Amino acid sequence: MGGNFNKHMKNIILDQAKEDIPLYFEDFKKFWDTSIGNINEDDFFQAYRATLVFKNWKVNFHAINLTEFDNILDELYEDINSSFFLALFGLYRSSYLHMRSSIELGLQLIYFIHHPIEFRKWKEGDFVIKHADLSQYIIDHPFFETKVSDLMTLITKNWKHFSKNIHGESPAFFQSEKHVRKTNTFSEKDFNIWKGNFFRNIYRINKLLILFFKNDLNRFPQNSRNIILSLLTDDDLQLIYPT
């Protein structure tokens, strides 16, 4: 009897799934179209440009013969890309998971450049470094000609905020509590909150990498160098090219 019951239940659930999943797809498609229709062209340009940053960092790394970090740079690209596309579906909490991952990978990338043994262990799943230790290492790194402690404080602030969302530290961070999920429609308020976090996150990681590789910038291909520099404000460009 148990076997027949389980088979019967399985058939009911499968039939329900075949009805429901196309409806989910329709909801996602409708929400995607609504998002595209409500995002202004400047925001859309800046968000899509942000997805190109780490693809161009990979080109820049290759230009200075750093080819062993492709897997990290590829995953950074995937994280930023996924964050953007999940946001177009209104899945902001899931998007924040990828943003936190981009911070962790971006900081580890700098660390591993001068730690080949730890890098090999990490690739084998046998090395972990705490965020606080990694942050302090970067603050103390002699490659930075500009003090980066304030920048690292801001990056850590982002990391902690994304962690609160990922761990659901209070209902305020729940996906189900967002206006977009309660109404199943695009919410300008929810999107603008996500947008600010998205742009700040990429800006700060990109700036950190630029400061780290400041003396190599002229070796980067012009187009890829221009992509990463185009995100910087005039004040931050002064840190790179003082007049």
C-alpha atoms as a printed R data frame, in Angstrom:
    type eleno elety resid chain resno      x      y       z
1   ATOM     1    CA   MET     A     1  0.000  0.000   0.000
2   ATOM     2    CA   GLY     A     2  2.837  2.380   0.890
3   ATOM     3    CA   GLY     A     3  4.430  1.910  -2.530
4   ATOM     4    CA   ASN     A     4  1.188  2.589  -4.387
5   ATOM     5    CA   PHE     A     5  0.510  5.634  -2.195
6   ATOM     6    CA   ASN     A     6  3.971  7.060  -2.867
7   ATOM     7    CA   LYS     A     7  3.586  6.441  -6.596
8   ATOM     8    CA   HIS     A     8  0.197  8.137  -6.550
9   ATOM     9    CA   MET     A     9  1.604 11.134  -4.666
10  ATOM    10    CA   LYS     A    10  4.549 11.336  -7.052
11  ATOM    11    CA   ASN     A    11  2.186 11.478 -10.041
12  ATOM    12    CA   ILE     A    12  0.082 14.201  -8.397
13  ATOM    13    CA   ILE     A    13  3.173 16.315  -7.645
14  ATOM    14    CA   LEU     A    14  4.579 15.809 -11.150
15  ATOM    15    CA   ASP     A    15  1.260 16.833 -12.722
16  ATOM    16    CA   GLN     A    16  1.183 19.918 -10.498
17  ATOM    17    CA   ALA     A    17  4.782 20.763 -11.403
18  ATOM    18    CA   LYS     A    18  4.030 20.549 -15.116
19  ATOM    19    CA   GLU     A    19  1.204 23.027 -14.602
20  ATOM    20    CA   ASP     A    20  3.059 25.382 -12.256
21  ATOM    21    CA   ILE     A    21  6.515 25.685 -13.815
22  ATOM    22    CA   PRO     A    22  5.308 27.293 -17.072
23  ATOM    23    CA   LEU     A    23  3.387 29.785 -14.918
24  ATOM    24    CA   TYR     A    24  6.585 30.623 -13.025
25  ATOM    25    CA   PHE     A    25  8.319 31.216 -16.333
26  ATOM    26    CA   GLU     A    26  5.526 33.532 -17.454
27  ATOM    27    CA   ASP     A    27  5.781 35.461 -14.169
28  ATOM    28    CA   PHE     A    28  9.552 35.797 -14.535
29  ATOM    29    CA   LYS     A    29  9.245 36.897 -18.162
30  ATOM    30    CA   LYS     A    30  6.576 39.454 -17.288
31  ATOM    31    CA   PHE     A    31  8.644 40.803 -14.403
32  ATOM    32    CA   TRP     A    32 11.783 40.951 -16.561
33  ATOM    33    CA   ASP     A    33  9.947 42.947 -19.218
34  ATOM    34    CA   THR     A    34  8.514 45.291 -16.598
35  ATOM    35    CA   SER     A    35 11.958 45.842 -15.075
36  ATOM    36    CA   ILE     A    36 13.478 46.658 -18.455
37  ATOM    37    CA   GLY     A    37 10.612 49.051 -19.134
38  ATOM    38    CA   ASN     A    38 11.019 50.892 -15.832
39  ATOM    39    CA   ILE     A    39 14.793 51.222 -15.648
40  ATOM    40    CA   ASN     A    40 16.040 54.444 -17.206
41  ATOM    41    CA   GLU     A    41 18.725 54.276 -19.869
42  ATOM    42    CA   ASP     A    42 21.463 55.763 -17.677
43  ATOM    43    CA   ASP     A    43 20.931 53.160 -14.946
44  ATOM    44    CA   PHE     A    44 20.742 50.412 -17.552
45  ATOM    45    CA   PHE     A    45 23.992 51.607 -19.158
46  ATOM    46    CA   GLN     A    46 25.819 51.818 -15.837
47  ATOM    47    CA   ALA     A    47 24.564 48.424 -14.665
48  ATOM    48    CA   TYR     A    48 25.493 46.660 -17.870
49  ATOM    49    CA   ARG     A    49 28.887 48.411 -18.000
50  ATOM    50    CA   ALA     A    50 29.493 47.137 -14.467
51  ATOM    51    CA   THR     A    51 29.024 43.568 -15.683
52  ATOM    52    CA   LEU     A    52 31.922 44.114 -18.098
53  ATOM    53    CA   VAL     A    53 34.419 45.213 -15.454
54  ATOM    54    CA   PHE     A    54 35.833 41.830 -14.463
55  ATOM    55    CA   LYS     A    55 35.780 40.506 -18.004
56  ATOM    56    CA   ASN     A    56 38.152 43.373 -18.796
57  ATOM    57    CA   TRP     A    57 40.199 42.788 -15.662
58  ATOM    58    CA   LYS     A    58 40.901 39.325 -17.054
59  ATOM    59    CA   VAL     A    59 42.235 40.928 -20.248
60  ATOM    60    CA   ASN     A    60 44.370 43.265 -18.133
61  ATOM    61    CA   PHE     A    61 45.758 40.410 -16.053
62  ATOM    62    CA   HIS     A    62 46.779 38.586 -19.218
63  ATOM    63    CA   ALA     A    63 48.535 41.721 -20.462
64  ATOM    64    CA   ILE     A    64 50.899 41.552 -17.465
65  ATOM    65    CA   ASN     A    65 51.292 37.767 -17.722
66  ATOM    66    CA   LEU     A    66 48.998 36.856 -14.839
67  ATOM    67    CA   THR     A    67 47.067 33.977 -16.374
68  ATOM    68    CA   GLU     A    68 46.754 31.613 -13.424
69  ATOM    69    CA   PHE     A    69 43.837 33.522 -11.887
70  ATOM    70    CA   ASP     A    70 41.362 33.072 -14.733
71  ATOM    71    CA   ASN     A    71 39.044 30.909 -12.630
72  ATOM    72    CA   ILE     A    72 38.662 33.646  -9.999
73  ATOM    73    CA   LEU     A    73 38.163 36.393 -12.585
74  ATOM    74    CA   ASP     A    74 35.640 34.260 -14.481
75  ATOM    75    CA   GLU     A    75 33.693 33.697 -11.278
76  ATOM    76    CA   LEU     A    76 33.816 37.401 -10.422
77  ATOM    77    CA   TYR     A    77 32.261 38.072 -13.818
78  ATOM    78    CA   GLU     A    78 29.611 35.418 -13.140
79  ATOM    79    CA   ASP     A    79 28.849 36.922  -9.727
80  ATOM    80    CA   ILE     A    80 28.307 40.433 -11.074
81  ATOM    81    CA   ASN     A    81 26.391 39.191 -14.098
82  ATOM    82    CA   SER     A    82 24.154 36.982 -11.954
83  ATOM    83    CA   SER     A    83 23.555 39.792  -9.488
84  ATOM    84    CA   PHE     A    84 22.320 42.056 -12.274
85  ATOM    85    CA   PHE     A    85 20.101 39.496 -13.956
86  ATOM    86    CA   LEU     A    86 18.579 38.271 -10.678
87  ATOM    87    CA   ALA     A    87 17.697 41.886  -9.908
88  ATOM    88    CA   LEU     A    88 15.835 42.127 -13.197
89  ATOM    89    CA   PHE     A    89 13.682 39.278 -11.874
90  ATOM    90    CA   GLY     A    90 13.212 41.120  -8.573
91  ATOM    91    CA   LEU     A    91 15.239 38.478  -6.689
92  ATOM    92    CA   TYR     A    92 17.256 40.981  -4.700
93  ATOM    93    CA   ARG     A    93 18.184 38.784  -1.721
94  ATOM    94    CA   SER     A    94 19.643 36.150  -4.048
95  ATOM    95    CA   SER     A    95 21.448 38.936  -5.893
96  ATOM    96    CA   TYR     A    96 23.175 39.972  -2.664
97  ATOM    97    CA   LEU     A    97 24.671 36.502  -2.286
98  ATOM    98    CA   HIS     A    98 26.623 37.073  -5.494
99  ATOM    99    CA   MET     A    99 27.650 40.547  -4.386
100 ATOM   100    CA   ARG     A   100 29.166 39.186  -1.176
101 ATOM   101    CA   SER     A   101 30.927 36.491  -3.166
102 ATOM   102    CA   SER     A   102 32.417 39.163  -5.440
103 ATOM   103    CA   ILE     A   103 33.934 40.890  -2.416
104 ATOM   104    CA   GLU     A   104 35.409 37.670  -1.057
105 ATOM   105    CA   LEU     A   105 36.861 36.647  -4.410
106 ATOM   106    CA   GLY     A   106 38.128 40.148  -5.187
107 ATOM   107    CA   LEU     A   107 40.052 40.365  -1.912
108 ATOM   108    CA   GLN     A   108 41.369 36.814  -2.197
109 ATOM   109    CA   LEU     A   109 42.553 37.595  -5.705
110 ATOM   110    CA   ILE     A   110 44.900 40.265  -4.344
111 ATOM   111    CA   TYR     A   111 46.070 37.952  -1.565
112 ATOM   112    CA   PHE     A   112 46.806 34.983  -3.817
113 ATOM   113    CA   ILE     A   113 48.996 36.984  -6.203
114 ATOM   114    CA   HIS     A   114 51.772 36.852  -3.608
115 ATOM   115    CA   HIS     A   115 50.763 33.594  -1.907
116 ATOM   116    CA   PRO     A   116 51.150 30.762  -4.436
117 ATOM   117    CA   ILE     A   117 51.233 27.999  -1.801
118 ATOM   118    CA   GLU     A   118 47.972 29.170  -0.216
119 ATOM   119    CA   PHE     A   119 46.504 29.583  -3.705
120 ATOM   120    CA   ARG     A   120 47.300 25.970  -4.541
121 ATOM   121    CA   LYS     A   121 45.773 24.807  -1.256
122 ATOM   122    CA   TRP     A   122 42.692 26.963  -1.875
123 ATOM   123    CA   LYS     A   123 42.183 25.378  -5.302
124 ATOM   124    CA   GLU     A   124 42.247 21.996  -3.576
125 ATOM   125    CA   GLY     A   125 39.671 23.172  -1.025
126 ATOM   126    CA   ASP     A   126 42.216 23.184   1.780
127 ATOM   127    CA   PHE     A   127 42.635 26.892   2.624
128 ATOM   128    CA   VAL     A   128 40.331 29.479   4.198
129 ATOM   129    CA   ILE     A   129 41.185 32.999   5.342
130 ATOM   130    CA   LYS     A   130 38.887 35.096   7.535
131 ATOM   131    CA   HIS     A   131 37.549 38.367   6.170
132 ATOM   132    CA   ALA     A   132 39.123 40.395   8.999
133 ATOM   133    CA   ASP     A   133 42.574 38.880   8.388
134 ATOM   134    CA   LEU     A   134 42.268 39.377   4.655
135 ATOM   135    CA   SER     A   135 41.220 43.000   5.105
136 ATOM   136    CA   GLN     A   136 44.150 43.743   7.389
137 ATOM   137    CA   TYR     A   137 46.564 42.094   4.950
138 ATOM   138    CA   ILE     A   138 45.334 44.373   2.172
139 ATOM   139    CA   ILE     A   139 45.484 47.491   4.359
140 ATOM   140    CA   ASP     A   140 49.122 46.671   5.206
141 ATOM   141    CA   HIS     A   141 50.150 45.679   1.668
142 ATOM   142    CA   PRO     A   142 53.147 47.734   0.441
143 ATOM   143    CA   PHE     A   143 51.894 47.780  -3.170
144 ATOM   144    CA   PHE     A   144 49.354 50.447  -2.263
145 ATOM   145    CA   GLU     A   145 50.855 53.897  -2.613
146 ATOM   146    CA   THR     A   146 47.581 55.365  -1.333
147 ATOM   147    CA   LYS     A   147 46.111 54.574   2.082
148 ATOM   148    CA   VAL     A   148 43.258 52.081   1.563
149 ATOM   149    CA   SER     A   149 42.031 51.596   5.152
150 ATOM   150    CA   ASP     A   150 38.975 53.832   4.579
151 ATOM   151    CA   LEU     A   151 38.178 52.034   1.338
152 ATOM   152    CA   MET     A   152 38.476 48.656   3.071
153 ATOM   153    CA   THR     A   153 36.149 49.880   5.821
154 ATOM   154    CA   LEU     A   154 33.533 50.653   3.170
155 ATOM   155    CA   ILE     A   155 34.052 47.293   1.444
156 ATOM   156    CA   THR     A   156 33.664 45.524   4.784
157 ATOM   157    CA   LYS     A   157 30.499 47.520   5.437
158 ATOM   158    CA   ASN     A   158 29.120 46.206   2.141
159 ATOM   159    CA   TRP     A   159 30.195 42.662   3.032
160 ATOM   160    CA   LYS     A   160 28.410 42.811   6.388
161 ATOM   161    CA   HIS     A   161 25.247 44.229   4.820
162 ATOM   162    CA   PHE     A   162 25.120 41.504   2.182
163 ATOM   163    CA   SER     A   163 25.732 38.899   4.909
164 ATOM   164    CA   LYS     A   164 22.705 40.185   6.842
165 ATOM   165    CA   ASN     A   165 20.573 39.658   3.737
166 ATOM   166    CA   ILE     A   166 21.981 36.217   3.019
167 ATOM   167    CA   HIS     A   167 21.519 34.991   6.593
168 ATOM   168    CA   GLY     A   168 18.126 36.672   6.989
169 ATOM   169    CA   GLU     A   169 19.159 38.291  10.239
170 ATOM   170    CA   SER     A   170 15.734 39.889  10.599
171 ATOM   171    CA   PRO     A   171 12.509 39.927   8.546
172 ATOM   172    CA   ALA     A   172 13.636 43.271   7.120
173 ATOM   173    CA   PHE     A   173 16.105 41.304   4.998
174 ATOM   174    CA   PHE     A   174 13.615 38.673   3.782
175 ATOM   175    CA   GLN     A   175 12.786 38.484   0.096
176 ATOM   176    CA   SER     A   176  9.164 37.809   1.053
177 ATOM   177    CA   GLU     A   177  9.004 41.123   2.941
178 ATOM   178    CA   LYS     A   178 10.005 43.253  -0.032
179 ATOM   179    CA   HIS     A   179  7.316 45.241  -1.793
180 ATOM   180    CA   VAL     A   180  8.271 43.605  -5.075
181 ATOM   181    CA   ARG     A   181  7.385 40.144  -3.743
182 ATOM   182    CA   LYS     A   182  4.201 41.180  -1.946
183 ATOM   183    CA   THR     A   183  2.802 42.743  -5.107
184 ATOM   184    CA   ASN     A   184  4.700 40.681  -7.715
185 ATOM   185    CA   THR     A   185  5.303 43.909  -9.607
186 ATOM   186    CA   PHE     A   186  8.337 46.090 -10.222
187 ATOM   187    CA   SER     A   187  9.108 48.356  -7.267
188 ATOM   188    CA   GLU     A   188 11.199 51.444  -7.937
189 ATOM   189    CA   LYS     A   189 12.007 51.672  -4.217
190 ATOM   190    CA   ASP     A   190 13.330 48.095  -4.032
191 ATOM   191    CA   PHE     A   191 15.247 48.489  -7.289
192 ATOM   192    CA   ASN     A   192 16.887 51.741  -6.185
193 ATOM   193    CA   ILE     A   193 18.044 50.154  -2.920
194 ATOM   194    CA   TRP     A   194 19.544 47.259  -4.862
195 ATOM   195    CA   LYS     A   195 21.036 49.625  -7.462
196 ATOM   196    CA   GLY     A   196 22.876 51.659  -4.837
197 ATOM   197    CA   ASN     A   197 24.348 48.522  -3.290
198 ATOM   198    CA   PHE     A   198 25.298 47.097  -6.694
199 ATOM   199    CA   PHE     A   199 27.080 50.215  -7.936
200 ATOM   200    CA   ARG     A   200 28.874 50.862  -4.650
201 ATOM   201    CA   ASN     A   201 30.076 47.272  -4.460
202 ATOM   202    CA   ILE     A   202 31.562 47.164  -7.946
203 ATOM   203    CA   TYR     A   203 32.972 50.664  -7.685
204 ATOM   204    CA   ARG     A   204 34.894 49.850  -4.516
205 ATOM   205    CA   ILE     A   205 36.293 46.505  -5.648
206 ATOM   206    CA   ASN     A   206 37.298 47.984  -8.999
207 ATOM   207    CA   LYS     A   207 38.925 50.981  -7.296
208 ATOM   208    CA   LEU     A   208 40.872 48.694  -4.955
209 ATOM   209    CA   LEU     A   209 42.229 46.680  -7.880
210 ATOM   210    CA   ILE     A   210 43.144 49.832  -9.797
211 ATOM   211    CA   LEU     A   211 45.075 51.190  -6.817
212 ATOM   212    CA   PHE     A   212 46.832 47.850  -6.399
213 ATOM   213    CA   PHE     A   213 47.857 47.754 -10.062
214 ATOM   214    CA   LYS     A   214 48.462 51.491 -10.373
215 ATOM   215    CA   ASN     A   215 51.991 51.045 -11.702
216 ATOM   216    CA   ASP     A   216 50.862 48.508 -14.297
217 ATOM   217    CA   LEU     A   217 48.000 50.514 -15.797
218 ATOM   218    CA   ASN     A   218 50.019 51.667 -18.787
219 ATOM   219    CA   ARG     A   219 50.660 48.031 -19.689
220 ATOM   220    CA   PHE     A   220 46.940 47.283 -19.939
221 ATOM   221    CA   PRO     A   221 45.249 47.320 -23.374
222 ATOM   222    CA   GLN     A   222 43.692 50.730 -23.937
223 ATOM   223    CA   ASN     A   223 40.075 49.604 -24.311
224 ATOM   224    CA   SER     A   224 40.138 47.381 -21.232
225 ATOM   225    CA   ARG     A   225 41.964 50.040 -19.228
226 ATOM   226    CA   ASN     A   226 39.369 52.614 -20.239
227 ATOM   227    CA   ILE     A   227 36.507 50.358 -19.126
228 ATOM   228    CA   ILE     A   228 37.835 50.002 -15.579
229 ATOM   229    CA   LEU     A   229 38.872 53.666 -15.298
230 ATOM   230    CA   SER     A   230 35.552 54.942 -16.651
231 ATOM   231    CA   LEU     A   231 33.840 53.987 -13.379
232 ATOM   232    CA   LEU     A   232 36.017 56.280 -11.269
233 ATOM   233    CA   THR     A   233 34.995 59.754 -10.166
234 ATOM   234    CA   ASP     A   234 37.220 62.700 -11.066
235 ATOM   235    CA   ASP     A   235 38.524 62.817  -7.484
236 ATOM   236    CA   ASP     A   236 39.514 59.151  -7.563
237 ATOM   237    CA   LEU     A   237 41.140 59.558 -10.971
238 ATOM   238    CA   GLN     A   238 43.368 62.134  -9.295
239 ATOM   239    CA   LEU     A   239 44.692 59.344  -7.107
240 ATOM   240    CA   ILE     A   240 45.751 57.494 -10.239
241 ATOM   241    CA   TYR     A   241 46.865 60.383 -12.427
242 ATOM   242    CA   PRO     A   242 47.665 63.344 -10.153
243 ATOM   243    CA   THR     A   243 47.980 66.698 -11.924
